[in-house]
Each structure stands twice: as structure tokens, then as C-alpha cells.
Amino acid sequence: MASNLPAPEGTEIQEPPTAGAWGEWNPTEDSVRPVRGKHRVAKQRGGLARSSTVLGVGVIAAVGAGGIATAQDRPQVAISLPAMPALPDLPDLMTGDNARQEDGGSGSAAQANGRTGIIEQQSAQGADAGEALRNRILQQAESQQDAAEAKARAEAEQAAQQAAAQEAKQKLEEARKAAEEAKAQAEAKAKEEAEAKAAAEAAEAAAAKAEQERLAKPSGSYSLPTSAYTLTSHYGDSGSMWSSGHHTGLDFAAPTGTPVKAVAAGKITSAGWSGAYGYRIVLELPDGTEIWYCHLSSMSVTSGTVGAGETIGRVGATGNVTGPHLHLEVRKGGATQDPLAWLNSKGLNV
């Protein structure tokens, strides 16, 4: 198969076996002069060799432009292609080094002096680029992992701080509640103690009152002359305070206004002012015994009969006294008797 197009520049054409219609063609220096100038070669992919690519393109271009010739129309022409010159290094092509492209032979000489082929350079550069990319990916992954770990640590620390704050708040609330409970218990205990003390005092007062009432109640038909008293002077005591030189009665010291009662049923024979005795009431019993109530502040009953325990007057400080008290005398047949002994003989505990 032959082509009717002229051979590309730099192609050596052998002499045809017969001249045929084209005549004889002799190559000249211009026709075989190598192509000069910068050539940009596309980056090979898939490991294809540059020489095979150029050869394929040249054959397809020659066949497509001239069509298919038959053996009958054209004489057979032997075409031989010279070896492709060595391509320059990839960095030279990328930077546009015109000095390396001035002479095609200089590139062949440089490759002949020990430069590696384009496929090997691409492989090495690809390996270096892949390693660099791999390192960058690993660095990014490590950075992302460090950031994630730092974020997780920060979240864990924040959660721990929140938990500690919540725990401290809970403990503080528990302490506050415990303090309030302790205070409430202390107040309740103090209240109970105060109530118990008040109850004890009330019970004691009630017992004392009951005892006084018991003492004041008539023993059979007799009663104490007053209550809430203190014995200050007894019968027979001597001193300058009494005109006879000795005490003729029994003194019951008590606050002014304390009730004075009849020691037994009888009749009031006298009631009124009596000099040093002050206000006095004389109660005569059925057996003729007289009971004198002296230094009274007031007299409730001044005549008639009264029963045992009936109030007939009030304690006072009238007459010759140094303080409020009831001066009680017991007289029989005009002579004085010891009031304490007489009261005890009637079953009364003074």
C-alpha cells in the first residue's frame, strides 16, 4: 500500500525500484533537514511510548490524506523512518527551555550521556508525588484525630466540671437541709423541755396548792385560820415589841388581803378597832374558847354565827405591827393558851 502524499520532513526515502510516472527523486539537504523549533509533547498516559504514538499519528495522517493507492496506479515505494530522536526531560518541556530545543541532536546526546527515560522519570515523579500526597493525607488525618481528641477531652473536662458543680450544689443543699432539720429538732427539743418544765412547775404549784387547801380544810369540824403563810413568832417569845414582855399568840405572816377563816363553827362576839391589836374579830366556840383575829386589814363578817373554814376577814398590818400578818390568840376562861398546840390538838398541821 502506498501514499500519494509527500513524506514528512526528516524522512529518508529510498530510491524506488522503477522510475515510473514520478521520475527519479533525490533527497537534498533541505528535504532531509531535521525539524527545528520547540515541540510540545503531551504527557503520556497509561505507560505508552512516545515513539509509537508519533508513528501511529504519521501513518494515519498519510493514509487519510492521500487515500489508498493500488499497485496498478502507483509503483511500489520503499519508505523507511529514521529512529525518533530522544525527547528532552519533562522539566525542560514544562519550563520552556529553548536552548535545549535548538538542536535535536543535543537532546539525543544528553539522553545518551546517562539520563533516564521519560517513563522512568514519570514513574519516579509519580511515586514521589504519591508519597507526598500520602504524607499530606496522613498529616491531615492526624490533625483531624488530634482535634477530635482535644474536643473530646474538652467535652469530658466540661462534663466533669458540670458534674462536680452539680455534686457540690447537691451537697450544699443537703447540708442546708440537714442544718434546717437540726435547727428544727433543737427548737422542738427546747420547746418540749420548756413545756415539760412548765408542766413540772404547774404540777408542783398544783401540789403545793392542794397541800395548802388540804391544810386549810377543816379536820372534822376545824380549819386553819389562813393559807400561804409563814410562821414568824410563836407563843411565849419574849421581847420589847410586846407590852407584856412575851408573845401571847401565833403570828401567820402573809400578804395583805389574804383570806382569814374561822377555825371552827361559832359565834362572832366582837368586831372592830382594838388599839395595839388593830382591827380585831373575836370568835367564841361552843365550849367557851375564844379565838382572836388581830391586825386585820378588813372584816367580812362582824356578827352572827359562822361555820368552820368560812372567810371572816383579810390579813393586814393595822395596830402595833412591823409588817402584814395575822396575830392569832386562843383564850379560855380569860387565860391565853399556845395556839400551835391547840390547833395540833384539833388535828390541824400548822
C-alpha positions as CSV (number, residue, x, y, z in Angstrom):
1,M,0.0,0.0,0.0
2,A,1.4,3.4,-1.0
3,S,0.5,7.0,-0.3
4,N,0.3,9.9,-2.8
5,L,1.4,12.4,-0.2
6,P,5.0,13.6,0.2
7,A,6.8,12.1,3.0
8,P,7.2,14.1,6.2
9,E,10.2,16.2,6.7
10,G,13.1,14.3,8.1
11,T,12.0,11.0,6.4
12,E,14.6,9.2,4.3
13,I,13.2,7.9,1.1
14,Q,15.0,5.2,-0.7
15,E,15.3,5.1,-4.5
16,P,12.4,3.3,-6.0
17,P,13.0,0.2,-8.0
18,T,11.5,1.8,-11.1
19,A,11.1,5.4,-12.1
20,G,7.5,5.1,-13.1
21,A,5.4,8.2,-13.7
22,W,7.0,10.3,-10.9
23,G,10.5,10.1,-12.2
24,E,13.6,10.0,-10.1
25,W,13.7,11.7,-6.7
26,N,16.9,12.6,-4.9
27,P,16.8,13.8,-1.4
28,T,18.5,17.1,-0.6
29,E,19.8,18.7,2.5
30,D,16.7,20.8,2.7
31,S,14.4,17.8,2.3
32,V,16.1,15.8,4.9
33,R,16.9,18.7,7.3
34,P,15.6,17.9,10.8
35,V,12.7,19.8,12.1
36,R,13.7,22.7,14.2
37,G,11.9,24.6,16.8
38,K,10.1,23.9,20.1
39,H,7.9,20.8,20.2
40,R,5.5,20.3,23.0
41,V,4.7,16.7,23.7
42,A,1.6,15.8,25.6
43,K,2.1,13.9,28.8
44,Q,1.9,10.2,28.1
45,R,-0.8,8.2,30.0
46,G,-1.1,4.6,30.6
47,G,2.6,4.0,30.0
48,L,2.6,4.4,26.2
49,A,5.9,5.1,24.4
50,R,6.2,8.5,22.7
51,S,7.7,7.0,19.6
52,S,4.8,4.6,18.9
53,T,2.4,7.4,19.3
54,V,4.1,9.6,16.7
55,L,4.5,6.8,14.3
56,G,0.8,5.9,14.6
57,V,-0.2,9.5,14.0
58,G,2.0,9.9,11.0
59,V,0.7,6.7,9.3
60,I,-2.9,7.7,9.9
61,A,-2.3,11.2,8.6
62,A,-0.6,9.9,5.5
63,V,-3.3,7.3,4.8
64,G,-6.1,9.7,5.4
65,A,-4.8,12.5,3.2
66,G,-3.9,10.5,0.1
67,G,-6.3,7.7,0.2
68,I,-5.5,4.2,-0.7
69,A,-3.4,3.6,-3.8
70,T,-3.4,0.4,-5.7
71,A,-0.4,-1.4,-7.1
72,Q,-1.7,-0.8,-10.6
73,D,-1.8,3.0,-10.3
74,R,1.5,3.6,-8.4
75,P,4.8,1.9,-8.3
76,Q,5.9,0.4,-5.1
77,V,8.0,2.8,-3.0
78,A,10.0,1.7,-0.1
79,I,9.7,4.0,2.9
80,S,11.9,3.9,5.9
81,L,11.5,6.0,9.0
82,P,14.5,7.1,11.0
83,A,14.7,6.5,14.7
84,M,12.8,9.1,16.7
85,P,15.2,11.5,18.5
86,A,15.3,11.3,22.3
87,L,12.8,13.6,24.0
88,P,14.0,16.2,26.4
89,D,13.4,15.9,30.1
90,L,9.9,16.7,31.3
91,P,11.0,19.7,33.4
92,D,12.6,21.3,30.3
93,L,9.5,20.9,28.4
94,M,7.4,22.4,31.2
95,T,9.7,25.4,31.7
96,G,10.1,26.1,28.0
97,D,13.9,25.9,27.8
98,N,14.5,27.0,24.2
99,A,18.2,26.3,24.5
100,R,17.6,22.6,24.8
101,Q,15.4,22.6,21.7
102,E,17.8,24.4,19.4
103,D,19.3,21.2,18.2
104,G,17.5,17.9,18.1
105,G,20.8,16.1,18.3
106,S,21.7,17.7,21.5
107,G,18.8,16.1,23.2
108,S,19.8,12.7,21.9
109,A,23.3,13.3,23.2
110,A,22.1,14.3,26.6
111,Q,20.0,11.2,26.9
112,A,22.8,9.1,25.6
113,N,25.0,10.5,28.4
114,G,23.0,8.8,31.1
115,R,19.6,10.5,31.5
116,T,16.8,8.2,32.4
117,G,13.8,7.7,30.1
118,I,10.6,9.6,30.3
119,I,8.6,6.7,31.6
120,E,11.1,6.1,34.4
121,Q,11.1,9.8,35.3
122,Q,7.3,9.9,35.3
123,S,7.2,6.8,37.5
124,A,9.7,8.3,39.9
125,Q,7.9,11.6,40.0
126,G,4.6,9.8,40.3
127,A,5.9,7.8,43.2
128,D,7.3,11.0,44.9
129,A,4.0,12.8,44.3
130,G,2.0,9.8,45.6
131,E,4.3,9.6,48.7
132,A,3.9,13.4,49.3
133,L,0.1,13.1,48.9
134,R,0.0,10.1,51.2
135,N,2.1,12.0,53.8
136,R,-0.3,15.0,53.5
137,I,-3.3,12.8,53.9
138,L,-1.7,11.2,56.9
139,Q,-0.9,14.6,58.4
140,Q,-4.4,15.8,57.8
141,A,-5.8,12.6,59.3
142,E,-3.6,13.0,62.3
143,S,-4.5,16.7,62.7
144,Q,-8.2,15.8,62.5
145,Q,-7.7,13.0,65.0
146,D,-5.8,15.3,67.4
147,A,-8.6,17.9,67.0
148,A,-11.2,15.3,67.7
149,E,-9.3,14.0,70.7
150,A,-8.8,17.6,72.0
151,K,-12.5,18.3,71.6
152,A,-13.4,15.1,73.3
153,R,-11.1,15.9,76.2
154,A,-12.6,19.4,76.4
155,E,-16.1,18.0,76.5
156,A,-15.1,15.4,79.1
157,E,-13.5,18.1,81.2
158,Q,-16.6,20.3,80.9
159,A,-18.8,17.4,81.7
160,A,-16.6,16.6,84.8
161,Q,-16.7,20.3,85.9
162,Q,-20.5,20.3,85.5
163,A,-20.8,17.1,87.4
164,A,-18.5,18.4,90.2
165,A,-20.5,21.6,90.4
166,Q,-23.8,19.7,90.5
167,E,-22.4,17.4,93.2
168,A,-21.2,20.4,95.2
169,K,-24.6,22.1,94.8
170,Q,-26.3,18.9,95.9
171,K,-24.0,18.6,98.9
172,L,-24.6,22.2,99.8
173,E,-28.4,21.7,99.6
174,E,-28.1,18.5,101.7
175,A,-26.0,20.4,104.3
176,R,-28.6,23.2,104.3
177,K,-31.4,20.8,104.8
178,A,-29.5,19.0,107.5
179,A,-28.9,22.3,109.3
180,E,-32.5,23.2,109.0
181,E,-33.5,19.8,110.3
182,A,-31.1,20.1,113.2
183,K,-32.4,23.5,114.0
184,A,-35.9,22.3,113.9
185,Q,-35.1,19.4,116.1
186,A,-33.2,21.7,118.5
187,E,-36.2,24.1,118.6
188,A,-38.6,21.2,119.1
189,K,-36.4,19.8,121.9
190,A,-36.2,23.2,123.5
191,K,-40.0,23.6,123.2
192,E,-40.5,20.1,124.7
193,E,-38.1,20.9,127.5
194,A,-39.9,24.3,128.1
195,E,-43.3,22.6,128.1
196,A,-42.0,19.8,130.4
197,K,-40.6,22.4,132.7
198,A,-43.8,24.4,132.7
199,A,-45.8,21.3,133.3
200,A,-43.5,20.3,136.2
201,E,-43.8,23.8,137.6
202,A,-47.6,23.7,137.2
203,A,-47.7,20.3,138.8
204,E,-45.6,21.5,141.6
205,A,-47.7,24.6,142.1
206,A,-50.8,22.4,141.9
207,A,-49.4,20.1,144.5
208,A,-48.5,23.0,146.8
209,K,-51.9,24.5,146.4
210,A,-53.5,21.1,147.0
211,E,-51.4,20.8,150.2
212,Q,-52.4,24.2,151.3
213,E,-56.0,23.5,150.6
214,R,-55.7,20.2,152.5
215,L,-54.2,22.0,155.4
216,A,-56.8,24.8,155.2
217,K,-59.7,22.3,155.1
218,P,-61.4,21.6,158.4
219,S,-60.2,18.5,160.1
220,G,-63.5,17.2,161.1
221,S,-65.0,20.5,162.3
222,Y,-61.8,22.5,162.4
223,S,-59.8,24.6,159.8
224,L,-56.6,26.5,159.6
225,P,-57.1,30.2,160.1
226,T,-55.3,31.2,156.7
227,S,-53.2,29.9,153.8
228,A,-49.9,30.7,152.1
229,Y,-48.4,31.8,155.3
230,T,-45.1,31.7,157.2
231,L,-44.9,31.4,161.0
232,T,-42.8,34.3,162.3
233,S,-43.4,34.5,166.0
234,H,-44.5,31.7,168.4
235,Y,-46.4,31.8,171.7
236,G,-44.2,32.7,174.6
237,D,-41.5,34.6,172.6
238,S,-40.1,37.4,174.7
239,G,-39.1,40.9,173.5
240,S,-39.7,44.6,173.8
241,M,-42.2,44.6,171.0
242,W,-44.9,43.1,173.3
243,S,-46.3,45.1,176.2
244,S,-46.5,42.0,178.5
245,G,-42.9,41.2,177.8
246,H,-43.7,38.0,175.9
247,H,-45.7,37.0,172.9
248,T,-49.3,35.9,173.6
249,G,-50.2,34.4,170.3
250,L,-49.0,32.8,167.0
251,D,-48.2,35.1,164.0
252,F,-49.0,33.9,160.4
253,A,-47.1,36.3,158.1
254,A,-49.0,36.6,154.7
255,P,-49.6,39.2,152.1
256,T,-52.2,41.9,152.9
257,G,-55.6,40.7,151.7
258,T,-55.0,37.0,152.3
259,P,-58.4,35.5,153.5
260,V,-58.8,34.8,157.2
261,K,-61.1,31.9,158.1
262,A,-63.0,30.6,161.1
263,V,-61.1,27.7,162.7
264,A,-64.4,26.2,163.9
265,A,-68.1,26.8,164.0
266,G,-69.0,29.5,166.4
267,K,-70.4,33.0,167.0
268,I,-68.7,36.3,166.5
269,T,-69.0,38.3,169.7
270,S,-66.8,41.3,168.8
271,A,-65.5,43.0,165.6
272,G,-63.8,46.4,165.4
273,W,-60.8,48.5,166.3
274,S,-58.8,47.3,169.4
275,G,-55.8,49.6,169.9
276,A,-52.5,47.8,169.6
277,Y,-54.3,44.8,168.0
278,G,-55.7,47.0,165.2
279,Y,-58.8,45.6,163.7
280,R,-59.9,42.5,165.6
281,I,-62.6,39.8,165.4
282,V,-63.4,37.6,168.4
283,L,-64.9,34.2,167.6
284,E,-66.5,32.3,170.5
285,L,-66.7,28.5,170.2
286,P,-69.4,26.4,171.8
287,D,-67.1,25.2,174.6
288,G,-66.4,28.9,175.5
289,T,-63.0,29.1,173.9
290,E,-62.3,32.5,172.3
291,I,-60.3,32.9,169.1
292,W,-58.9,36.3,168.5
293,Y,-58.0,37.5,164.9
294,C,-55.9,40.7,165.1
295,H,-54.2,43.3,162.8
296,L,-56.9,42.7,160.0
297,S,-57.0,44.9,157.0
298,S,-60.7,44.4,156.6
299,M,-63.6,42.4,158.3
300,S,-66.0,40.4,156.2
301,V,-68.3,39.2,159.0
302,T,-68.8,41.2,162.2
303,S,-71.6,39.3,163.9
304,G,-73.6,36.2,163.9
305,T,-72.6,32.6,163.6
306,V,-70.1,31.2,161.1
307,G,-69.0,27.7,160.0
308,A,-65.5,26.2,160.1
309,G,-63.5,27.4,157.1
310,E,-65.7,30.4,156.4
311,T,-63.9,33.7,155.5
312,I,-64.5,36.3,158.1
313,G,-61.7,38.9,157.2
314,R,-58.4,39.8,155.5
315,V,-54.8,39.8,156.6
316,G,-53.5,43.3,157.3
317,A,-50.9,45.4,159.2
318,T,-53.1,47.6,161.5
319,G,-52.2,48.3,165.0
320,N,-48.7,47.7,166.6
321,V,-47.0,45.7,163.8
322,T,-43.9,45.7,161.7
323,G,-45.5,44.0,158.7
324,P,-48.7,42.4,157.4
325,H,-49.6,39.2,159.4
326,L,-52.4,37.5,161.3
327,H,-51.9,37.5,165.1
328,L,-54.0,34.5,166.4
329,E,-54.7,34.1,170.1
330,V,-56.5,31.3,171.8
331,R,-58.2,32.2,175.2
332,K,-60.2,30.1,177.6
333,G,-61.5,31.5,180.8
334,G,-59.7,34.7,180.1
335,A,-56.2,33.0,180.1
336,T,-54.1,32.7,176.9
337,Q,-53.1,29.2,175.5
338,D,-50.5,28.2,173.0
339,P,-52.4,28.4,169.6
340,L,-50.0,26.0,167.9
341,A,-50.6,23.3,170.5
342,W,-54.3,23.9,170.5
343,L,-54.5,23.6,166.6
344,N,-52.5,20.4,166.7
345,S,-54.8,19.0,169.3
346,K,-57.7,19.6,166.9
347,G,-55.9,17.5,164.2
348,L,-54.5,20.5,162.2
349,N,-51.0,20.5,160.9
350,V,-49.6,24.1,161.0
